[in-house]
Amino acid sequence: MSTPEAGHGASADSPFDVAHAATVVVDSRGVIERWSRGAQTLLGYAPGEVVGGPVTALLAVGGEAGDAAAPLSERRQTGDGWEAVAAVRHRDGHRLELGLRACRLWEASGKVSWLVAVTDVVGLRSWERDQAVLRGLFSQSPIGMAVVDPRLRYLAINPAMERLDGVSAGQRLGRRLGEAVPGLDGAALEREAQQVLETGEPMLTFQQLTPSPADSATHPGRDRVRSGSAFRLLDHAGEVLGVCHTVLDVTSHYRARQRLDLVNEASGSIGTTLDLQHTAQELAEVLVPRVADFVSVDLLDAVVRGQEQLPGPVAPTALLRRAAHRSVQEDLPEAVVEPGEQTSYAPGSAPARCLATGRPTLTPVVDLSAPWLAEDPARAAKMRELGIHSALVMPLQARGITMGVATLARWKNPESFGEEDLLLVEELVARAAVCIDNARRYTREHNAALMLQRSLLPHDLPKQSAVEAAYRYLPADAQAGVGGDWFDIIPLSGARVALVVGDVVGHGLHAAATMGRLRTAVHTLADLDMPPDELLAHLDDLVIRLSNEEEEAMGDSAEGAGIGVIGATCLYAIYDPVSRKFTVARAGHPSPAIAHLVEPVEFPAVPAGPPLGLGGLPFECAEMELAEGSVVAFYTNGLIEASDRDVDVGFERLLFALAHPDRPLEEICDTMVRTVLPDRPRDDVAFLIARTRALHDDDVASWDLSDDPAIVAEARHMTGRKLADWGLEAAVFTTELIVSELVTNAVRYGTPPISLRIIRDRTLICEVSDGTSTSPHLRRARSTDEGGRGLFLVAQCAQRWGTRYTAGGKTIWAEQPLPPAPAEPKEE
């Protein structure tokens, strides 16, 4: 190894350089023989004043300060001379501390003289300190240093550089900079050194990624990161001597910064949604390829289903479900199970131990002959085929609950997992575990709200003949939560049907529960056969009352802030298949869309009532006649509204979806979902599609009656004759009894006009109308009463009965099931 001279070598910067130092020649008797100009400058004496005199006369022995020190202190031998520190008196009388260095001068006659170089001791100490720093920097510091000449050939190399490169100085001295060390980008090094030679500008803090020496004691074969610099070397005359190249191993700092960067990146990329599988996939993507070659995230099956888990360890044989995995290879050669599939690990395996203990398992070197691999041949074959050599298993834990395991493996990366990797993965997995637990909790609550909402929605459409119907209910995504959308088809008297669509403001359990209450209220009010505007007015009063009750119950508490019933919208319509009249009213809800068979799709001008819960404003109805086969679309605003488009675009797409009403209703529903629904709806979507039907004249019979009591017998006779025409002889007796009682009540207690109508639908319907609005009451007559048994008899004979009020009076109706068709006679 080539190093600078260990001793005090003379250099341009040396205080004892004879070209600059003060020099004196003294003979063997101590008499001054020669006196240089530097000595005169330093001490103030001219040569004539001191030459020929004793040198001791210059020493400040017993000077003004009373210094009793020896004339020469710190004297020590150096080869054929000595060096010392002396106190000397300047010509003007002040005292100087000087450093002396003397060497023998031999003359041919054998006479001996001494050449003494003198310098100020302060400058000497500074120079010696600088020399010590330079020697220590070159020979003892961890900074690798190499000196190359202007032809870029090595002149000197320090021990640190030998250790960093794994190449001895003897193998490099005299060779070019880019040739001596394998693995380095020699061409780049030479370009940088040449640039420094030409410009004189130092090059600072550049990094190189190099493999460590194969015989390195730590991490053999592991890539190392070096920070280097280069600067030009000049002699005292300014001539270029070469370039000094310095290198420092910053691998640990570089890797620490990489880990910090990865943690910072993970904080923004893990947990972007409240979806379990997506969060697990985000964790896998962060870890591969920077930490592992393959990562799998397995969650407990109960966690995936949103069930509550107890704190503490988990049974090692617990059933898991693959949530996500990722590999450095696109074809995922390591995967044994697919995402979503169930899996488990053999007892004794690292994941099983991790689940049982709740602690990470670090396996720097995988034993491919471990006994547990015999119980899991599929994984064993994969591990042997790929050569997986190191593994790390980390439990997914949050709030004391173990939710699964993350398994990391290396087979392409030759480096084994270490403690640094363990700490890094522990930090990343802990972040992901909290996000997964949040997603688990949200999934549980979301599923509960969704289950509640679906339990409150109709499970199937009721059987009726007025319309053919189809529907879709699409809950909002996981970010928005469950909403309060609902729809209904409610059979009414007289073969009519009520069509309802509503939307409660807000999301979550509260919105779903409120939706259930409003849906029940609509059913109750519909049973009273109210017209749409009156029904909405009663529903509005109910929403106001519910809001007031909840506000009083919650008070000013923080827990109750903002969860009260804010409001709802509703569209309520009644369709009569006999008259084909369609009556509709709305409360803050979009108007229905009507697709006619021969005319363009329209949005009828239904008066816009206020949303439910505001109060104070009336609701109004719109009435129109629909041709048989028309398609009416009822929907909530989630179908047509989206954050990335104008609402008019939603209406245009809805018109397109309804453009061909002769198609099957299920096909129309699919078209609406495909073309109208936003890609990522932020609100629940419910819509109901109804194709109108009509009851033909052959199925309806009606008569105007007088208020003469004798008309009762004629009404019975007309009813029996019509039922015979319909082939319903089996229902004649019961129907005549019902008609007799209803007509009798109308004649006795009502006012003209009186009418009778019989409808043959899914049931047999009898209706008697009169001009009064008094409501009949069902009661049990006493044994002494002559009357009062009419409605009681009707209730006993009919399947259902009731009263509805009209603008001109009331209608009492009764339904009874159609008798079974008579069996055809068998041929003998």
C-alpha positions in Angstrom: 0.0 0.0 0.0 1.2 3.4 -0.9 0.8 6.1 1.8 2.3 9.6 2.5 5.6 9.6 4.4 5.0 9.0 8.0 7.5 11.5 9.3 7.6 15.3 9.0 8.4 15.3 5.3 9.4 18.6 3.8 6.7 20.1 1.6 5.7 23.4 0.2 3.5 24.1 3.2 6.1 22.9 5.8 7.3 25.7 8.3 10.8 24.1 8.0 11.0 24.4 4.2 14.5 25.9 3.7 13.2 28.1 1.0 10.9 29.9 3.4 12.1 29.1 6.9 14.6 31.2 9.0 17.9 29.3 8.9 21.1 29.6 11.0 24.4 27.8 10.8 26.1 27.2 14.1 29.5 25.6 14.7 30.2 22.9 17.2 31.1 25.6 19.8 27.7 27.3 19.5 29.0 30.2 17.5 26.8 31.6 14.8 28.4 31.2 11.4 25.6 32.0 9.0 22.4 34.1 9.3 19.7 34.0 6.6 17.4 36.8 5.6 14.5 34.8 7.0 16.2 34.8 10.4 16.7 38.5 10.2 13.0 39.0 9.4 11.9 36.7 12.2 14.2 38.0 15.0 15.1 41.5 13.9 18.9 41.1 14.0 21.1 41.9 11.1 23.8 39.4 10.2 26.5 41.7 11.5 25.0 41.8 14.9 24.9 38.1 15.5 27.4 36.3 13.3 30.4 35.3 15.3 28.5 35.6 18.5 27.2 32.7 20.7 23.8 31.5 19.8 22.9 31.3 23.5 23.0 35.1 23.6 19.7 35.0 21.7 17.9 32.7 24.2 15.5 34.4 26.5 16.8 33.0 29.8 15.6 34.9 32.7 13.7 37.3 30.5 11.4 40.1 31.4 8.7 37.8 32.5 11.1 36.0 34.9 10.9 32.8 32.9 13.3 30.3 34.4 12.7 27.6 31.8 15.6 25.7 30.3 17.0 27.2 27.2 15.7 24.2 25.1 12.5 22.4 26.0 10.7 19.4 24.4 14.0 18.4 22.8 14.0 15.0 21.0 16.3 13.2 18.7 15.2 12.8 15.0 17.7 10.7 13.0 21.0 12.6 12.7 19.6 15.7 14.4 17.1 17.0 16.9 14.2 19.2 17.3 13.1 21.4 20.2 11.1 24.4 21.3 13.1 27.4 22.6 12.3 30.8 24.0 14.2 33.5 22.0 14.5 37.2 22.6 13.6 39.5 19.7 15.9 42.4 18.9 13.3 44.8 20.3 13.2 42.8 23.5 10.0 40.8 23.4 10.0 37.1 23.7 9.3 34.6 21.0 8.4 30.9 21.2 10.2 29.2 18.3 10.4 25.7 17.0 13.9 24.5 16.1 15.0 21.7 13.8 18.7 21.0 13.6 20.8 18.6 11.5 24.6 18.0 11.2 26.7 19.5 8.4 30.0 17.7 7.7 32.9 19.4 6.1 35.8 17.7 4.3 38.2 18.6 7.1 36.0 16.7 9.5 34.6 19.8 11.1 31.0 19.6 12.2 28.4 22.4 12.1 24.7 22.5 12.6 22.0 23.8 10.3 19.2 25.0 12.4 15.7 25.9 10.8 13.7 28.2 13.0 9.9 28.9 12.8 7.2 30.4 14.9 5.8 27.8 17.3 2.2 28.8 16.7 2.5 28.1 13.0 4.4 24.9 13.7 1.7 23.6 15.9 -0.9 24.4 13.3 1.0 22.7 10.6 1.6 19.6 12.7 -2.1 19.4 13.5 -2.9 19.7 9.8 -0.4 16.9 9.1 -1.9 14.7 11.8 -5.4 15.2 10.3 -4.2 14.4 6.8 -2.4 11.3 8.0 -5.5 10.1 10.0 -7.9 10.9 7.2 -5.8 8.8 4.7 -4.9 5.9 6.9 -7.5 5.6 9.7 -10.8 7.2 8.6 -13.7 5.1 7.0 -13.6 7.3 4.0 -12.0 5.5 1.0 -9.4 7.7 -0.8 -7.6 7.1 -4.0 -5.2 9.4 -5.9 -4.8 9.2 -9.6 -2.3 11.1 -11.8 -3.4 13.2 -14.8 -3.4 10.0 -16.9 -5.9 8.6 -14.5 -3.5 5.9 -13.2 -3.6 5.0 -9.5 -0.9 6.6 -7.4 -2.1 6.0 -3.8 -4.9 4.1 -2.1 -5.9 4.1 1.5 -7.0 1.0 3.6 -10.6 2.1 3.6 -10.8 2.0 -0.2 -9.3 -1.4 -0.2 -12.0 -2.6 2.2 -14.8 -0.9 0.2 -13.7 -2.4 -3.2 -12.3 -5.7 -2.0 -9.2 -5.1 -4.2 -5.8 -4.5 -2.7 -3.6 -1.5 -3.4 -1.0 -3.8 -5.1 -3.5 -4.9 -7.7 -4.5 -1.3 -8.5 -1.4 0.9 -8.4 -0.3 1.9 -11.9 -3.6 0.7 -13.5 -6.2 3.0 -14.9 -9.1 4.2 -12.8 -11.8 2.4 -14.8 -9.9 -1.0 -15.0 -9.0 -2.0 -11.5 -12.3 -2.7 -9.7 -14.8 -5.2 -11.1 -18.5 -4.2 -10.8 -17.9 -0.4 -10.9 -18.9 1.7 -13.9 -15.3 2.5 -14.8 -16.2 4.6 -17.8 -18.4 6.9 -15.7 -15.6 7.2 -13.0 -13.1 8.2 -15.7 -15.4 10.7 -17.2 -16.0 12.4 -13.9 -12.3 12.4 -13.0 -11.4 13.9 -16.5 -14.0 16.6 -16.0 -12.5 17.5 -12.6 -9.0 17.6 -14.2 -10.2 19.9 -17.0 -12.4 22.3 -15.1 -10.9 22.2 -11.6 -14.5 22.2 -10.2 -14.9 19.5 -7.5 -17.7 17.0 -8.0 -19.5 16.4 -4.8 -22.0 13.8 -3.4 -22.7 11.5 -6.3 -23.9 8.0 -5.6 -23.1 4.6 -7.0 -24.9 1.3 -6.5 -22.3 -1.5 -6.4 -22.1 -5.1 -5.2 -20.3 -5.6 -2.0 -17.2 -7.8 -2.1 -17.9 -11.5 -2.2 -15.8 -12.0 1.0 -17.7 -9.3 2.8 -18.3 -10.3 6.4 -21.8 -8.7 6.3 -24.4 -9.2 3.6 -22.1 -10.8 1.0 -23.4 -10.1 -2.5 -25.7 -7.4 -1.3 -25.7 -4.2 -3.2 -24.0 -1.3 -1.5 -24.6 2.4 -1.9 -21.5 4.7 -2.0 -21.4 8.4 -1.9 -18.3 9.8 -3.7 -16.6 13.1 -4.5 -13.6 14.1 -6.5 -11.3 17.2 -6.5 -8.2 18.2 -8.3 -4.7 18.2 -6.6 -2.2 21.0 -7.3 1.5 21.4 -6.2 2.8 24.6 -4.6 3.4 26.0 -8.1 -0.2 25.4 -9.2 0.7 22.5 -11.5 -1.9 19.6 -11.7 -0.7 16.5 -9.8 -3.9 14.5 -10.3 -7.3 13.8 -8.8 -8.3 12.6 -5.3 -11.3 10.4 -5.4 -13.1 9.8 -2.0 -15.8 7.3 -1.3 -18.0 6.7 1.7 -20.3 3.7 2.2 -23.8 5.1 2.9 -25.7 1.9 2.5 -27.3 2.0 6.0 -28.4 5.6 5.6 -29.7 4.9 2.1 -31.7 1.9 3.2 -33.0 3.8 6.2 -34.2 6.6 3.8 -35.7 4.0 1.6 -37.6 2.5 4.5 -38.8 5.9 5.6 -39.9 6.7 2.1 -41.8 3.4 1.9 -43.5 4.1 5.2 -44.5 7.6 4.1 -45.8 6.2 0.8 -47.8 3.5 2.6 -49.5 6.0 4.8 -51.0 7.5 1.7 -51.6 4.4 -0.4 -53.0 1.9 2.2 -56.5 2.4 3.4 -57.8 4.6 0.6 -61.2 2.8 0.8 -63.3 0.9 3.4 -63.1 -2.3 1.4 -61.3 -5.3 3.0 -59.9 -6.9 -0.2 -58.9 -3.6 -1.7 -57.0 -2.6 1.5 -55.2 -6.0 1.6 -54.2 -5.6 -2.1 -52.8 -2.1 -1.3 -50.6 -3.6 1.4 -49.4 -6.3 -1.0 -48.6 -3.7 -3.7 -46.5 -1.7 -1.3 -44.4 -4.7 -0.2 -43.7 -6.1 -3.7 -41.1 -5.8 -5.1 -39.3 -3.5 -2.7 -39.5 -5.8 0.3 -40.5 -9.2 -0.9 -40.8 -11.2 -4.1 -44.2 -12.6 -3.1 -46.8 -11.4 -0.6 -50.1 -13.1 0.4 -52.6 -11.6 2.8 -55.0 -14.1 4.3 -57.9 -12.9 6.5 -60.0 -15.0 8.9 -63.1 -16.1 7.2 -65.2 -14.6 10.0 -63.4 -11.2 9.5 -64.3 -11.2 5.8 -67.9 -11.9 6.7 -67.8 -8.9 9.0 -68.3 -10.8 12.2 -67.0 -9.6 15.5 -63.7 -11.2 16.8 -62.6 -11.7 20.3 -59.1 -10.4 21.3 -56.3 -12.8 21.7 -54.6 -15.6 19.7 -56.4 -17.6 17.0 -56.5 -21.3 16.6 -53.6 -22.3 14.2 -56.1 -24.3 12.1 -58.5 -21.4 11.7 -60.2 -21.1 8.4 -58.7 -18.3 6.3 -59.7 -16.6 3.1 -57.2 -15.2 0.6 -57.8 -11.5 0.5 -55.0 -10.5 -1.8 -51.6 -11.5 -3.2 -48.9 -10.1 -5.4 -45.7 -11.3 -7.0 -42.8 -10.0 -9.0 -44.0 -12.3 -11.7 -47.2 -11.4 -13.5 -48.3 -15.1 -13.6 -48.1 -15.4 -9.8 -46.1 -18.7 -9.8 -46.1 -18.8 -6.0 -49.9 -18.7 -5.6 -51.6 -21.9 -4.3 -55.1 -20.3 -3.8 -56.9 -17.5 -5.6 -58.3 -14.4 -4.0 -61.6 -15.1 -2.4 -60.9 -18.8 -1.9 -60.7 -20.4 1.5 -57.4 -21.8 2.8 -55.6 -23.0 5.9 -52.1 -23.8 7.0 -50.7 -27.0 8.4 -49.8 -27.1 12.1 -46.2 -26.2 12.7 -46.0 -23.9 9.7 -44.9 -20.3 10.2 -48.4 -18.8 9.5 -50.0 -21.3 11.9 -47.5 -20.4 14.7 -48.0 -16.7 13.9 -51.8 -17.1 14.4 -51.4 -19.1 17.6 -48.9 -16.7 19.2 -49.9 -13.4 17.7 -46.2 -12.7 17.1 -44.2 -12.4 13.8 -42.2 -15.3 12.6 -38.8 -14.5 10.9 -37.3 -17.4 8.9 -34.0 -16.1 7.4 -33.3 -19.5 5.9 -36.3 -21.7 4.9 -35.9 -25.4 5.7 -37.5 -27.1 2.7 -37.4 -30.4 4.6 -39.5 -29.2 7.5 -42.1 -31.8 8.7 -45.1 -29.5 8.1 -44.4 -29.4 4.4 -45.3 -33.1 4.2 -48.9 -32.1 5.3 -49.1 -29.3 2.7 -47.8 -30.9 -0.5 -49.1 -28.1 -2.8 -47.2 -25.4 -1.0 -44.2 -27.6 -0.6 -44.0 -28.3 -4.3 -44.2 -24.5 -5.1 -41.5 -23.6 -2.6 -39.1 -26.3 -3.9 -39.8 -25.4 -7.5 -39.1 -21.7 -7.1 -36.4 -22.1 -4.5 -38.0 -19.9 -1.8 -35.1 -19.4 0.6 -36.4 -16.8 3.2 -39.8 -16.0 4.6 -41.4 -13.5 7.0 -44.9 -13.9 8.5 -46.6 -11.0 10.2 -49.9 -11.1 12.1 -52.5 -8.6 11.1 -53.5 -7.2 14.5 -55.4 -4.1 15.5 -57.0 -3.2 18.8 -55.9 -6.5 20.3 -57.7 -8.5 17.6 -55.9 -10.9 15.2 -57.5 -10.7 11.8 -55.2 -12.8 9.7 -51.6 -13.1 8.5 -49.4 -11.5 5.8 -46.7 -13.9 4.4 -43.7 -12.6 2.6 -41.2 -14.7 0.6 -38.0 -14.2 -1.3 -36.8 -16.4 -4.1 -35.5 -14.0 -6.7 -33.8 -11.6 -4.2 -30.8 -13.5 -2.9 -30.7 -11.6 0.3 -32.4 -13.1 3.4 -34.9 -11.3 5.5 -33.3 -9.6 8.5 -34.2 -7.6 11.6 -34.4 -4.4 9.6 -37.0 -6.0 7.3 -38.9 -7.3 10.3 -39.2 -3.8 11.8 -40.2 -2.3 8.4 -42.9 -4.9 7.7 -44.2 -4.7 11.2 -44.8 -0.9 10.7 -46.4 -1.4 7.4 -48.6 -4.3 8.4 -49.7 -2.4 11.6 -50.9 0.5 9.5 -52.7 -1.9 7.1 -54.2 -3.8 10.0 -55.9 -0.7 11.5 -57.3 0.1 8.0 -58.5 -3.5 7.6 -60.1 -3.4 11.1 -61.9 -0.1 10.2 -63.1 -1.7 6.9 -64.2 -4.8 8.9 -66.2 -2.7 11.3 -67.7 -0.7 8.5 -68.5 -3.8 6.5 -70.3 -5.2 9.6 -72.3 -2.0 10.1 -73.0 -1.7 6.4 -74.2 -5.3 6.1 -76.5 -4.8 9.1 -77.9 -1.6 7.5 -78.3 -3.3 4.2 -79.9 -6.3 5.7 -82.3 -4.0 7.6 -83.1 -2.1 4.5 -83.7 -5.2 2.4 -85.9 -6.7 5.1 -88.0 -3.5 4.9 -88.2 -3.5 1.1 -90.8 -5.7 -0.6 -89.4 -9.2 -1.2 -91.7 -9.8 -4.1 -94.3 -7.8 -6.0 -97.9 -8.6 -5.0 -100.1 -10.3 -7.5 -102.5 -8.0 -9.3 -103.9 -7.5 -12.8 -103.6 -3.7 -13.2 -100.0 -3.5 -14.3 -97.1 -5.8 -15.3 -94.1 -4.6 -13.2 -90.3 -5.0 -12.9 -87.9 -3.3 -10.6 -84.3 -2.8 -9.6 -82.8 -1.8 -6.2 -79.1 -1.1 -6.2 -77.5 0.0 -2.9 -74.9 2.7 -2.9 -71.2 1.8 -2.8 -69.3 1.2 0.5 -68.2 4.8 0.8 -71.7 6.3 0.7 -73.4 3.7 2.8 -76.9 2.4 2.8 -79.7 4.8 1.9 -83.4 5.1 2.4 -84.8 4.4 -1.1 -87.9 2.3 -1.4 -90.6 1.3 -3.8 -94.0 -0.4 -3.6 -96.9 -1.8 -5.5 -100.0 -1.8 -3.3 -103.3 -3.5 -4.6 -106.3 -1.3 -4.0 -110.0 -1.8 -4.2 -111.8 -2.0 -7.5 -108.8 -3.7 -9.2 -106.8 -0.5 -8.9 -103.1 -0.4 -7.9 -100.9 2.2 -6.1 -97.4 2.7 -7.3 -94.9 4.3 -4.9 -91.3 5.3 -5.0 -89.6 7.3 -2.1 -86.2 8.4 -0.9 -85.2 9.3 2.7 -82.5 11.9 3.0 -79.2 10.5 4.4 -77.5 7.1 4.6 -77.0 4.4 7.2 -79.1 2.6 9.7 -81.2 5.6 10.6 -82.2 6.2 7.0 -83.1 2.6 6.5 -85.2 2.5 9.7 -87.0 5.8 8.7 -87.7 4.3 5.3 -89.3 1.3 6.9 -91.6 3.6 9.0 -92.6 5.6 6.0 -93.3 2.5 3.9 -95.5 1.1 6.7 -97.3 4.5 6.9 -97.9 4.5 3.2 -99.4 1.0 3.3 -101.7 2.1 6.2 -102.8 5.3 4.4 -103.3 3.4 1.1 -105.7 1.0 2.8 -107.9 4.0 3.5 -108.1 4.5 -0.2 -107.0 8.1 -0.1 -106.3 10.0 -3.3 -102.5 10.7 -3.8 -102.5 14.4 -2.7 -104.3 13.6 0.6 -102.0 10.6 1.3 -98.9 12.8 0.8 -100.4 15.4 3.2 -100.8 12.8 5.9 -97.4 11.4 5.2 -95.9 14.9 5.5 -97.5 15.3 8.9 -96.0 12.0 10.0 -92.5 13.0 9.0 -92.8 16.3 10.8 -94.0 14.5 14.0 -91.2 12.0 13.8 -88.6 14.8 13.4 -90.0 16.7 16.4 -90.0 13.5 18.5 -86.4 12.7 17.7 -85.2 16.2 18.3 -86.9 16.3 21.7 -85.4 12.9 22.6 -81.9 13.8 21.5 -82.0 17.4 22.8 -78.7 19.2 22.4 -76.5 16.1 22.9 -73.5 15.7 20.6 -74.4 12.0 19.9 -77.8 13.0 18.5 -76.6 15.9 16.4 -77.6 15.5 12.8 -79.3 12.0 12.9 -82.9 13.2 13.1 -85.3 12.8 10.2 -84.3 15.7 7.9 -86.9 14.9 5.2 -87.9 12.5 2.4 -89.3 12.6 -1.1 -92.1 10.5 -2.4 -94.1 9.8 -5.6 -97.5 8.2 -5.2 -99.7 7.2 -8.1 -103.0 5.3 -8.6 -103.8 3.5 -11.8 -107.4 2.2 -12.5 -107.4 -0.5 -15.2 -111.2 -0.1 -15.7 -111.1 3.6 -16.6 -107.4 3.6 -17.5 -107.0 6.8 -15.4 -103.6 7.5 -13.9 -103.5 9.9 -10.9 -100.2 11.0 -9.5 -98.8 13.4 -6.9 -95.3 14.1 -5.8 -93.5 15.5 -2.8 -90.1 16.8 -3.9 -89.6 13.8 -6.1 -88.8 13.7 -9.9 -91.8 13.2 -12.1 -92.4 9.8 -13.6 -91.5 9.1 -17.2 -94.2 7.7 -19.5 -93.4 5.8 -22.6 -96.4 5.7 -24.9 -96.8 3.2 -27.7 -97.1 5.7 -30.5 -96.0 9.0 -29.0 -92.5 10.1 -27.7 -91.5 9.5 -24.1 -92.7 12.3 -21.8 -92.3 13.6 -18.3 -95.8 14.7 -17.4 -96.3 18.1 -15.7 -97.0 16.8 -12.2 -97.3 19.8 -9.7 -94.1 19.9 -7.7 -95.0 19.5 -4.0 -92.4 20.2 -1.3 -90.3 17.4 0.2 -91.9 15.6 3.1 -91.1 17.2 6.5 -91.3 20.8 5.5 -95.1 21.3 5.9 -97.2 24.3 5.1 -97.7 23.8 1.4 -100.5 21.7 -0.3 -99.9 18.8 -2.7 -101.7 18.6 -6.0 -102.7 15.7 -8.3 -102.3 15.3 -12.0 -104.7 13.0 -13.8 -104.3 11.5 -17.3 -105.5 8.6 -19.3 -103.0 6.0 -20.4 -103.4 3.6 -23.3 -103.1 -0.1 -22.5 -99.4 -1.1 -22.9 -97.9 2.2 -21.9 -94.8 2.0 -19.7 -94.5 4.2 -16.7 -91.0 4.5 -15.0 -90.8 5.6 -11.3 -87.2 6.2 -10.0 -85.2 7.9 -7.3 -82.7 10.7 -8.0 -79.7 8.4 -7.7 -80.6 7.1 -11.2 -80.2 10.4 -13.0 -77.8 12.4 -10.8 -74.0 12.0 -10.8 -71.2 14.2 -9.7 -69.5 14.0 -13.1 -72.4 15.1 -15.3 -75.3 17.4 -15.5 -78.8 16.0 -14.5 -80.1 16.8 -18.0 -77.7 14.1 -19.2 -79.4 11.6 -16.9 -82.8 12.5 -18.2 -81.7 12.1 -21.8 -80.3 8.7 -21.1 -83.5 7.7 -19.4 -85.5 8.8 -22.5 -83.2 6.6 -24.6 -83.7 3.6 -22.3 -87.5 3.9 -22.5 -87.6 4.6 -26.3 -89.1 1.1 -27.1 -91.8 0.3 -24.5 -92.8 -2.9 -26.4 -89.7 -4.7 -25.1 -89.8 -7.0 -22.1 -89.7 -5.1 -18.8 -86.6 -6.9 -17.6 -84.8 -5.9 -20.7 -85.8 -2.3 -20.2 -84.5 -2.5 -16.6 -81.2 -3.8 -17.8 -80.9 -1.1 -20.3 -81.6 1.6 -17.6 -78.9 0.1 -15.4 -76.4 0.0 -18.3 -77.1 3.4 -19.9 -78.5 5.6 -17.2 -76.9 4.6 -14.0 -73.6 6.3 -13.2 -70.5 4.2 -13.2 -70.0 4.8 -9.4 -73.3 5.8 -7.9 -73.0 7.9 -4.8 -76.6 7.2 -3.7 -79.0 4.3 -3.6 -80.9 3.7 -6.8 -84.5 2.3 -6.9 -86.7 2.3 -9.9 -90.0 0.6 -10.7 -91.2 0.0 -14.3 -95.0 -0.7 -14.9 -96.8 -1.6 -18.1 -100.4 -0.7 -17.9 -103.2 -3.2 -18.5 -106.9 -2.6 -19.0 -110.0 -4.5 -17.9 -112.2 -4.9 -20.9 -116.0 -4.3 -21.0 -116.7 -8.0 -20.8 -115.2 -8.1 -17.3 -117.1 -5.2 -15.9 -120.9 -4.8 -15.4 -122.5 -1.6 -13.9 -126.0 -0.4 -13.4 -127.6 2.8 -12.1 -130.2 2.1 -9.4 -133.1 4.1 -8.1 -133.7 4.7 -4.4 -136.8 2.5 -4.4 -136.5 -0.5 -2.0 -137.9 -2.7 -4.7 -134.7 -2.2 -6.6 -132.9 -4.6 -4.3 -134.6 -7.6 -5.8 -133.8 -6.4 -9.4 -130.2 -5.8 -8.4 -130.0 -9.4 -7.2 -131.5 -10.7 -10.4 -129.2 -8.7 -12.6 -126.2 -9.9 -10.6 -127.2 -13.5 -10.9 -127.7 -13.2 -14.6 -124.3 -11.6 -15.2 -122.5 -14.2 -13.1 -124.2 -16.9 -15.1 -123.0 -15.3 -18.3 -119.4 -15.4 -16.8 -119.8 -19.0 -15.9 -119.7 -18.2 -12.2 -122.9 -19.9 -11.1 -121.1 -21.2 -8.0 -120.8 -17.7 -6.7 -124.3 -16.6 -7.4 -125.8 -17.2 -3.9 -123.0 -15.4 -2.0 -122.8 -12.6 -4.4 -126.5 -12.0 -4.4 -126.4 -11.9 -0.6 -123.6 -9.3 -0.6 -125.3 -7.2 -3.3 -128.6 -7.3 -1.5 -127.1 -6.0 1.8 -125.0 -3.3 0.1 -127.8 -2.0 -2.0 -130.3 -2.1 0.9 -127.8 0.0 3.0 -127.5 2.5 0.1 -131.3 2.8 -0.4 -132.0 3.1 3.3 -129.1 5.3 4.5 -127.7 6.9 1.4 -128.8 9.4 -1.2 -128.9 9.2 -5.0 -127.2 8.6 -7.3 -126.9 4.9 -6.5 -125.0 2.5 -8.7 -123.9 -1.1 -8.7 -120.7 -2.4 -10.4 -119.4 -5.9 -10.6 -115.8 -6.6 -11.7 -114.3 -9.9 -12.7 -110.6 -9.8 -12.0 -108.4 -12.0 -9.9 -111.2 -11.8 -7.5 -114.9 -11.1 -7.8 -115.6 -7.5 -6.8 -118.9 -5.9 -5.9 -119.2 -2.1 -5.5 -122.2 0.0 -4.5 -121.9 3.7 -4.6 -124.2 6.5 -3.3 -124.1 10.2 -2.8 -123.4 10.4 0.9 -120.1 10.5 2.7 -121.3 8.9 5.9 -119.2 5.9 6.9 -120.9 2.6 7.7 -119.8 0.7 10.8 -119.6 -3.0 11.4 -121.4 -4.0 14.6 -122.9 -7.1 16.2 -126.7 -6.8 16.4 -128.6 -7.8 19.6 -131.1 -10.6 19.4 -133.9 -8.1 19.8 -132.7 -5.8 16.9 -134.6 -6.0 13.7 -131.7 -4.8 11.6 -127.9 -4.0 11.8 -126.7 -7.3 10.5 -126.0 -6.3 6.9 -122.3 -5.4 7.0 -121.7 -8.3 9.4 -123.1 -10.7 6.8 -121.0 -9.0 4.1 -117.8 -9.3 6.3 -118.5 -13.0 6.8 -119.1 -13.8 3.1 -116.4 -11.5 1.6 -112.7 -12.0 1.6 -112.2 -8.2 2.1 -114.4 -5.3 2.3 -114.1 -1.6 2.8 -115.1 2.0 2.0 -113.6 4.6 -0.2 -114.6 8.2 -0.6 -115.0 10.0 -3.9 -115.7 13.6 -4.8 -119.4 12.7 -5.2 -119.9 10.4 -2.2 -118.6 7.0 -1.2 -118.3 3.4 -2.5 -118.6 0.3 -0.4 -116.9 -2.7 -1.9 -116.4 -6.3 -1.2 -114.1 -8.9 -2.7 -114.5 -12.6 -2.8 -112.4 -15.3 -4.4 -113.4 -16.6 -7.8 -114.9 -20.1 -7.6 -112.9 -22.8 -9.1 -113.6 -23.6 -12.7 -116.0 -26.6 -13.2 -114.2 -29.8 -14.0 -114.6 -31.0 -17.6 -116.6 -34.3 -17.8 -114.5 -37.3 -18.4 -115.1 -39.4 -21.5 -116.3 -42.9 -20.8 
